[in-house]
Amino acid sequence: MKNVSERIRVEGHIIDSLTLSKVLDRIMELGGQFVIEKVQVGQRQEETSSAVLKVSAETQVVLDGIIRRLRDLGAEVLDQGDARLARAPKDGVFPERFYATTNLETWVRGQGRWIKVDHAEMDCGIRVDLRRRLAEAVRFAAVKRGEWFVIGHQGVKVTPLQRPRETEVFEFMTSEASTEKPKIALIHKIAREIKRIRAGRRGKILLVAGPAVVHAGAREDLAWLIAHGYVDVLFAGNALATHDLEAAMFGTSLGLSLKSGGITHGGHEHHLRAINRVRGVGSIQKAIQKGWIRDGICYSLVKHKVPFVLAGSIRDDGPLPETITDVMKAQEVMRRHLPGVQLALLLATTLHAVATGNLLPGSVRTVCVDMNPSSVVKLNDRGTLQSVGFVTDVGYFLRELRRALALGT
């Protein structure tokens, strides 16, 4: 049987980022063969490298599968024409065989020219307007009948994440999640990166947090970060705000005293009573104005006018008035706050960490902190390949991060 083949090119820092070796491994793992036709290695630090390969397989189906996986590593098929387009058959429905995006920088070829895809986001389709020379990644909810979308993989190229040649604060991003990483050293590196972003006003810092922040006794540490300008936007669920308000009103979290750790009389009802009070006056801000809330995360957010999004779930009590119960609306509101984000800290919340990771472009440096290693690994498995896996207690992490920032490390 005669093999079918395609010629591809990969370029960038493909040697020191191990991209070339990953491409070769991927070809063999998927049942293909390759011939390296040309390699050009950059001789200086600022120079990139490139390689041209002939990739072959026994069938077109196998070859298409290989090419599809290689595109995620930035491989470009040579001698390819324009991207193929098809119209959406109805609102909210992509055409069959639509191109499903990653969160990496993506380009599509139209009328002989490459067009950069706006709003890099995973699990989207690519809507194309050739007349205006526009391409953008959109979710199902944004699809309108008759719009043109990319189908198949022809005429599409992806720019992979590159590991820079110079040593930098996030070089350790390439390692896997581990409980044995030097935690203090890494926290100080993260603090320096936060300082760098803040000093140059180069972008925003996003913080995503679960209720474990309160349970671990770190609410004042997070409130300090907010008050000192180290958080530009916060994403969370109903639970983080609920237990922060419970702590402010009753001094408990899940009914346990935050001072002694002991069980309090009627403590199991405290979070419900906190929700009820806030619902009674209509908002967290009004509860603060009444003097019921004098410290903590919500207090700091409102006082310092830091925007926050509370995305609800089916298990929520209440919920609080600010909690968005329509998940598609919550997703859209979260998306509006993402432009300009350079660093995302995802703290002790698997659900919201994965949800946020799905919205972030691959260029955003991401730190995921959780006691459970599987939560950290799950974020990478879902496609957020730029994430740092940091397995530790979130209370410890926030206390040390606050200390490092206060010391000006």
C-alpha positions as CSV (number, residue, x, y, z in Angstrom):
1,M,0.0,0.0,0.0
2,K,1.4,3.4,-1.0
3,N,1.8,5.8,1.9
4,V,0.2,9.3,1.8
5,S,2.3,12.3,3.0
6,E,2.5,16.0,3.8
7,R,5.4,18.4,4.3
8,I,5.4,20.4,7.5
9,R,7.5,23.2,9.0
10,V,8.1,24.0,12.7
11,E,9.9,27.1,13.7
12,G,10.7,29.2,16.8
13,H,12.9,28.1,19.7
14,I,12.2,24.5,18.8
15,I,15.4,23.1,20.1
16,D,15.6,24.5,23.7
17,S,11.8,24.3,24.1
18,L,11.9,20.7,23.0
19,T,9.3,21.3,20.4
20,L,11.1,19.5,17.7
21,S,11.6,16.3,19.8
22,K,7.9,16.5,20.8
23,V,6.9,16.6,17.1
24,L,9.0,13.6,16.3
25,D,7.6,11.6,19.3
26,R,4.0,12.6,18.4
27,I,4.5,11.3,14.8
28,M,5.8,7.9,15.9
29,E,3.2,7.5,18.7
30,L,0.4,8.0,16.2
31,G,1.7,5.5,13.7
32,G,3.4,7.8,11.2
33,Q,6.9,8.1,9.8
34,F,9.0,11.1,9.1
35,V,12.0,12.3,7.1
36,I,13.8,15.5,8.2
37,E,14.4,17.3,5.0
38,K,16.0,20.5,6.4
39,V,17.0,21.9,9.8
40,Q,18.3,25.4,10.5
41,V,19.5,26.1,14.0
42,G,19.7,29.6,15.4
43,Q,23.3,30.6,16.3
44,R,22.5,33.5,18.6
45,Q,20.3,33.8,21.6
46,E,17.7,35.9,19.8
47,E,17.7,33.7,16.6
48,T,15.0,31.1,16.1
49,S,15.4,27.6,14.5
50,S,13.3,25.9,11.9
51,A,12.8,22.4,10.5
52,V,11.0,20.9,7.4
53,L,9.8,17.4,7.7
54,K,8.0,15.0,5.4
55,V,5.3,13.2,7.4
56,S,3.7,10.0,6.0
57,A,1.2,7.4,7.1
58,E,-0.6,4.4,5.6
59,T,-4.0,6.1,5.2
60,Q,-5.2,9.7,4.8
61,V,-7.3,9.3,8.0
62,V,-4.2,8.5,10.0
63,L,-2.2,11.3,8.4
64,D,-5.0,13.8,9.1
65,G,-5.0,12.7,12.7
66,I,-1.3,13.2,13.0
67,I,-1.3,16.6,11.3
68,R,-4.2,17.7,13.6
69,R,-2.1,16.8,16.7
70,L,1.1,18.4,15.3
71,R,-0.7,21.7,14.7
72,D,-1.1,22.0,18.5
73,L,2.7,22.1,18.6
74,G,2.9,24.8,16.0
75,A,3.5,22.7,12.9
76,E,2.5,24.4,9.6
77,V,1.6,22.4,6.6
78,L,3.5,23.6,3.6
79,D,2.0,24.3,0.2
80,Q,-1.5,24.5,1.7
81,G,-4.2,26.7,0.3
82,D,-6.8,28.8,2.0
83,A,-8.9,27.6,4.9
84,R,-12.1,25.8,4.0
85,L,-15.2,27.6,5.2
86,A,-18.9,26.5,5.7
87,R,-22.0,28.3,6.9
88,A,-23.5,27.7,10.4
89,P,-26.8,25.8,9.8
90,K,-28.6,27.5,12.6
91,D,-28.1,29.8,15.7
92,G,-25.9,28.1,18.2
93,V,-24.7,25.3,15.9
94,F,-21.3,25.1,14.1
95,P,-21.1,23.5,10.7
96,E,-20.0,19.9,10.7
97,R,-16.2,19.3,10.9
98,F,-15.7,22.8,12.4
99,Y,-12.2,23.5,13.5
100,A,-12.0,23.3,17.3
101,T,-9.5,25.8,18.7
102,T,-6.8,25.6,21.4
103,N,-5.9,28.6,23.6
104,L,-2.8,29.2,21.5
105,E,-2.2,32.0,19.0
106,T,-3.9,30.8,15.8
107,W,-3.9,32.1,12.2
108,V,-6.2,31.2,9.3
109,R,-5.4,31.7,5.6
110,G,-7.9,33.5,3.5
111,Q,-7.6,34.9,0.0
112,G,-3.9,34.1,0.0
113,R,-3.1,36.0,3.3
114,W,-2.8,34.9,6.9
115,I,-5.3,36.4,9.3
116,K,-4.7,36.3,13.1
117,V,-7.6,34.9,15.1
118,D,-8.8,37.3,17.8
119,H,-9.6,36.2,21.3
120,A,-7.5,33.0,21.6
121,E,-9.6,30.6,23.6
122,M,-9.9,26.8,23.7
123,D,-13.0,24.8,22.6
124,C,-14.3,27.4,20.2
125,G,-15.0,27.6,16.4
126,I,-13.3,30.2,14.2
127,R,-15.7,32.7,12.6
128,V,-14.4,34.4,9.5
129,D,-15.4,37.5,7.6
130,L,-13.2,37.7,4.5
131,R,-14.6,41.0,3.4
132,R,-13.4,42.6,6.6
133,R,-10.4,40.3,6.9
134,L,-11.5,39.3,10.4
135,A,-11.3,35.9,12.2
136,E,-12.3,35.3,15.8
137,A,-12.8,32.4,18.2
138,V,-16.4,32.1,19.4
139,R,-18.4,29.8,21.6
140,F,-21.6,28.0,20.6
141,A,-23.8,30.7,22.1
142,A,-22.4,33.4,19.8
143,V,-23.0,31.4,16.6
144,K,-25.5,32.9,14.2
145,R,-27.1,31.1,11.3
146,G,-25.3,31.8,8.0
147,E,-22.0,32.9,9.4
148,W,-18.9,31.4,7.9
149,F,-16.7,29.1,10.0
150,V,-13.4,27.3,9.4
151,I,-13.9,23.5,8.8
152,G,-11.1,21.0,8.8
153,H,-7.5,21.8,9.3
154,Q,-6.4,23.2,6.0
155,G,-5.2,26.8,6.0
156,V,-4.8,26.9,9.8
157,K,-1.6,27.3,11.8
158,V,-0.9,27.6,15.5
159,T,2.0,29.3,17.4
160,P,3.1,27.1,20.2
161,L,4.2,28.2,23.6
162,Q,7.9,28.8,23.5
163,R,10.4,28.3,26.4
164,P,12.6,31.4,26.3
165,R,16.3,30.9,26.1
166,E,17.0,33.4,28.9
167,T,16.4,32.3,32.5
168,E,13.2,33.9,33.8
169,V,10.9,33.7,36.7
170,F,8.5,31.2,35.1
171,E,11.0,28.8,33.6
172,F,9.8,26.3,36.2
173,M,6.4,26.2,34.4
174,T,7.7,23.3,32.3
175,S,7.9,20.9,35.3
176,E,5.1,18.7,36.5
177,A,3.1,19.2,39.6
178,S,4.9,18.0,42.7
179,T,4.8,18.2,46.4
180,E,8.6,18.3,46.5
181,K,9.2,21.7,44.8
182,P,11.1,24.3,46.9
183,K,8.0,26.2,47.9
184,I,9.5,29.3,49.5
185,A,11.8,29.9,46.5
186,L,8.9,29.6,44.1
187,I,6.6,31.8,46.1
188,H,9.3,34.5,46.1
189,K,9.6,34.1,42.3
190,I,5.8,34.6,41.9
191,A,6.0,37.7,44.2
192,R,8.7,39.1,42.0
193,E,6.6,38.5,38.9
194,I,3.6,40.3,40.6
195,K,5.9,43.2,41.5
196,R,7.2,43.4,37.9
197,I,3.7,43.5,36.5
198,R,2.5,46.0,39.1
199,A,5.5,48.3,38.8
200,G,5.2,48.7,35.0
201,R,1.4,48.7,34.9
202,R,1.9,46.2,32.1
203,G,-1.2,44.1,32.7
204,K,-3.7,42.8,35.2
205,I,-3.5,40.2,37.9
206,L,-6.5,37.8,38.1
207,L,-7.1,35.8,41.2
208,V,-9.5,32.9,41.3
209,A,-10.3,31.5,44.8
210,G,-12.3,28.8,46.5
211,P,-13.8,28.8,50.0
212,A,-10.8,26.9,51.3
213,V,-9.1,30.3,51.5
214,V,-11.4,31.1,54.3
215,H,-11.4,27.7,55.9
216,A,-7.6,27.8,56.0
217,G,-7.6,31.1,57.8
218,A,-6.1,33.1,54.9
219,R,-9.0,35.5,54.3
220,E,-7.1,38.4,55.8
221,D,-4.0,37.6,53.7
222,L,-6.1,37.7,50.6
223,A,-7.8,40.9,51.8
224,W,-4.3,42.4,52.2
225,L,-3.3,41.5,48.7
226,I,-6.5,43.2,47.4
227,A,-6.0,46.3,49.6
228,H,-2.4,46.8,48.4
229,G,-3.3,46.6,44.7
230,Y,-2.0,43.1,43.9
231,V,-5.4,41.9,42.6
232,D,-7.1,43.6,39.7
233,V,-10.1,41.2,39.4
234,L,-11.4,38.2,41.4
235,F,-13.4,35.2,40.2
236,A,-15.1,32.9,42.7
237,G,-18.2,31.1,43.5
238,N,-21.0,31.8,45.9
239,A,-19.2,29.8,48.6
240,L,-16.1,32.0,48.9
241,A,-18.1,35.1,49.5
242,T,-20.6,33.3,51.8
243,H,-18.0,32.0,54.1
244,D,-16.0,35.2,54.1
245,L,-19.2,37.0,55.1
246,E,-19.9,34.3,57.7
247,A,-16.4,35.0,59.2
248,A,-17.0,38.7,59.2
249,M,-20.4,38.5,60.9
250,F,-19.9,35.5,63.2
251,G,-16.2,34.7,63.4
252,T,-16.7,31.2,62.1
253,S,-16.2,29.3,58.9
254,L,-18.5,26.3,58.3
255,G,-19.6,26.9,61.9
256,L,-16.0,26.4,63.4
257,S,-14.5,29.3,65.3
258,L,-11.6,30.8,63.3
259,K,-9.9,31.7,66.5
260,S,-10.1,28.4,68.5
261,G,-11.1,25.9,65.8
262,G,-13.9,24.7,68.1
263,I,-17.5,24.0,67.3
264,T,-19.8,27.0,68.1
265,H,-23.4,26.8,69.2
266,G,-25.6,27.0,66.2
267,G,-22.6,27.4,64.0
268,H,-23.8,25.2,61.2
269,E,-26.5,27.8,60.5
270,H,-24.1,30.8,60.4
271,H,-23.5,30.8,56.7
272,L,-27.3,30.7,56.0
273,R,-27.9,33.6,58.4
274,A,-25.1,35.6,56.7
275,I,-26.7,35.0,53.3
276,N,-30.1,35.9,54.6
277,R,-28.9,39.2,56.1
278,V,-27.3,40.2,52.8
279,R,-30.3,39.2,50.7
280,G,-32.4,41.2,53.1
281,V,-30.6,44.5,52.3
282,G,-30.0,43.6,48.7
283,S,-26.2,43.5,48.2
284,I,-22.9,43.0,49.9
285,Q,-22.1,46.7,49.6
286,K,-25.3,47.6,51.5
287,A,-24.4,45.1,54.2
288,I,-21.0,46.9,54.5
289,Q,-22.7,50.2,54.7
290,K,-24.8,48.9,57.6
291,G,-21.7,48.1,59.5
292,W,-22.2,44.3,59.5
293,I,-19.0,43.6,57.5
294,R,-15.8,45.4,58.7
295,D,-13.1,43.1,57.4
296,G,-12.2,40.3,55.0
297,I,-12.2,39.6,51.3
298,C,-15.6,41.1,50.3
299,Y,-15.0,44.2,52.4
300,S,-11.6,44.8,50.7
301,L,-13.0,44.2,47.2
302,V,-15.8,46.7,47.7
303,K,-13.7,49.3,49.6
304,H,-11.0,49.3,46.9
305,K,-13.4,49.0,44.0
306,V,-11.9,45.8,42.7
307,P,-14.3,44.1,40.3
308,F,-15.3,40.5,41.1
309,V,-17.5,37.8,39.5
310,L,-19.3,35.2,41.6
311,A,-20.4,32.4,39.3
312,G,-23.1,30.2,40.8
313,S,-23.6,26.4,40.8
314,I,-26.5,24.0,41.4
315,R,-25.3,23.3,45.0
316,D,-25.3,26.9,46.2
317,D,-27.2,28.0,49.3
318,G,-29.1,31.3,48.8
319,P,-27.4,32.5,46.7
320,L,-26.0,35.9,47.5
321,P,-27.5,38.7,45.4
322,E,-24.2,39.2,43.5
323,T,-24.0,35.6,42.4
324,I,-24.8,35.0,38.7
325,T,-26.9,31.9,38.5
326,D,-27.0,31.7,34.7
327,V,-23.7,30.0,34.0
328,M,-23.6,31.2,30.4
329,K,-24.0,34.8,31.5
330,A,-21.4,34.2,34.2
331,Q,-19.0,32.9,31.6
332,E,-19.5,35.9,29.4
333,V,-19.0,38.4,32.3
334,M,-15.8,36.6,33.2
335,R,-14.6,36.8,29.6
336,R,-15.1,40.6,29.7
337,H,-12.5,41.0,32.5
338,L,-9.8,38.9,30.8
339,P,-8.3,41.4,28.3
340,G,-5.0,42.6,29.7
341,V,-4.6,39.8,32.2
342,Q,-0.9,38.7,32.4
343,L,-0.9,36.5,35.5
344,A,-3.7,34.3,36.9
345,L,-3.5,32.8,40.4
346,L,-6.0,29.9,40.7
347,L,-6.3,29.0,44.4
348,A,-7.9,25.9,45.9
349,T,-10.9,25.6,43.5
350,T,-10.9,22.8,40.9
351,L,-14.2,23.9,39.3
352,H,-13.4,27.6,38.9
353,A,-9.8,26.9,38.1
354,V,-10.7,24.7,35.1
355,A,-13.5,27.1,34.0
356,T,-11.1,30.0,34.1
357,G,-8.3,28.0,32.4
358,N,-10.7,27.3,29.5
359,L,-11.2,31.0,28.9
360,L,-7.6,32.1,29.2
361,P,-5.2,32.4,26.2
362,G,-2.1,30.4,26.4
363,S,0.0,33.5,26.8
364,V,-1.3,34.2,30.3
365,R,1.1,32.9,33.0
366,T,-1.0,30.8,35.3
367,V,-0.3,29.4,38.8
368,C,-2.6,26.7,40.2
369,V,-2.4,26.1,44.0
370,D,-4.2,23.1,45.6
371,M,-3.6,20.5,48.3
372,N,-4.9,17.8,45.9
373,P,-2.4,17.0,43.2
374,S,-5.2,15.7,40.9
375,S,-6.8,19.2,40.9
376,V,-3.5,20.7,39.6
377,V,-3.0,17.9,37.0
378,K,-6.6,18.2,35.9
379,L,-6.1,21.8,34.8
380,N,-3.3,20.7,32.5
381,D,-5.3,17.7,31.2
382,R,-8.1,20.1,30.3
383,G,-5.7,22.0,28.0
384,T,-4.3,24.8,30.2
385,L,-0.7,23.8,29.3
386,Q,0.8,27.1,30.5
387,S,-0.2,26.4,34.1
388,V,2.3,26.0,37.0
389,G,1.3,23.1,39.3
390,F,1.9,24.1,42.9
391,V,0.8,21.4,45.4
392,T,0.5,23.0,48.9
393,D,-1.9,24.4,51.4
394,V,-3.5,27.6,50.2
395,G,-3.3,29.2,53.6
396,Y,0.5,28.7,53.7
397,F,0.8,29.9,50.1
398,L,-1.1,33.2,50.7
399,R,0.7,33.9,54.0
400,E,4.1,33.4,52.4
401,L,3.1,35.4,49.3
402,R,1.9,38.3,51.5
403,R,5.1,38.2,53.5
404,A,7.2,38.2,50.3
405,L,5.3,41.1,48.8
406,A,5.5,43.0,52.1
407,L,9.2,42.6,52.3
408,G,9.6,43.7,48.7
409,T,11.4,40.5,47.6
